[in-house]
C-alpha cells in the first residue's frame, strides 16, 4: 500500500515528492467483522421478512449488550445523536445543561435541538475530559443536568460528577460515544449516571453502520426511552406519549451481532497499533501521544498533542504535510463547539471561560488506525512526522503558518 520511505525534506509530497501511500489512510476507517456470518444473518432477516420495529436481531443485540456492559437495560437506537436527544428528553432535562465544548458537535446539538441551553464547561488539560470543579462553578438555578463525555474512551471524572449531581439534584448522563468496551475503576462503562449513550457509527471501532444504544439501570427511564423511540406507541393503536422514530433496523443489529464476535480482535488490533505509534513517536520531540493507562480501553483513537514551541511546526501545517502523503489526520474537535453555530452567535464570549479547551483545539491531531492500518504503515507515518519535525523551522519558513485551515 505504501510506496517508499521518505528521506530528506525534498522527498515530502508537499514539496513535490511522491506520496508515501497510494490509497488514503483514514482516522475512521470502519472495521468489518466476519462477512459470511453477516451475510447469513442478513439472509435470515430477508427470509423472515421482518426488517425493523424490534425484530429478532435487535432483541438479541440488546440482550448481548446488556450482558456485556453489566446493565439492566440496553435500548438499541438508529444513532447516538437521536439516542442523546431521547434520553435527555425522557429524563425531563430543560433550562440549562452543562457540557464540555471539547466534544463532537452532536453532544450540544442534541440539547439545543430541544431548546435546552448547553452551557459549555472547560476541560482538564491532562485528561481532555470535563473538569468537575468547573462544572460546579457553572451551576445556576436553571441547571437541570450534566452531560459528561468519555472522550477518546477515557472515563471522565465519574465519581466527582456523580457527587456534584447528587448534591445539586441534577440528572447525569454520559455521552459514551467513544467508550464502548472501556472501564471506569475496572467496571464497564454503561451503568454510570442516569444513563449512558454509545455510538455505533461506521467510524467507531465497533459499528452497526449507523447506530447507538442507551444503557441504563433505571426501569422507568428505560420504559420511557422505548416509548419515545417508537412514536410513543404502547401497543397497537395506542399512543401514550410524544415520541419520534429512533429505532435500529435489523441489518444494523446483524452488523452489531457479527461485530461483537470480533470485538476482542478489533481491540487487539487497535492496541497493537497504539503500541506501534508509541514506539514510533518516542523519538519525535514535541509530539506526545495521549496515554491509555490504568483501565480497559478500546484504543480506537490515536490522539497526539503537538507542541509547536518544540516542533517549530504548526499542527495545521503538519496536517497539510500528511494529507499530501495520503494520510488523512484529523483535528477533532476543532475549533470547539462554542465556536460553531449557533453557539458562537449565542455565546460570543464563551471562549473566555474555556482556556484549556481553546489551547487543546490548536494542538490535537488524530492519526489513522483500525484494521485497515498495520505496523508498516504506522512506522512510515511516524517516520514522516519525525522528518517534518526535524525540519520544522525550514518547513514553516517555506510554507508560512496556515493556522486557519478548516
Ligand atoms: N458524541 C460524540 C462524542 C461523538 O463523537 C459522536 C459521533 C456522537 C456523539 C454522535 O454519534 P452518532 O450520532 O454519529 O452515532 C465522525 C462520525 O460521523 C461521528 O459519528 C463521530 N462521532 C465523529 C467523531 O466522527 P466526521 O465528520 O469526522 O465523519 P467523516 O464522514 O469525516 O468520517 C471520518 C473518516 O472516516 C473519513 O475521513 C473517512 C472515514 N470513513 C467514514 C465513513 C462514514 C470511512 O472510511 N468509511 C465510512 O463509511 O464525524
Boltz pocket constraint, residues with backbone or C-beta under 6 A from the ligand:
constraints:
  - pocket:
      binder: B
      contacts: [[A, 26], [A, 27], [A, 28], [A, 29], [A, 30], [A, 78], [A, 79], [A, 80], [A, 81], [A, 82], [A, 103], [A, 104], [A, 106], [A, 107], [A, 149], [A, 175], [A, 177], [A, 178], [A, 198], [A, 199], [A, 200], [A, 201], [A, 202], [A, 203], [A, 211], [A, 212], [A, 328], [A, 332]]
      max_distance: 6.0
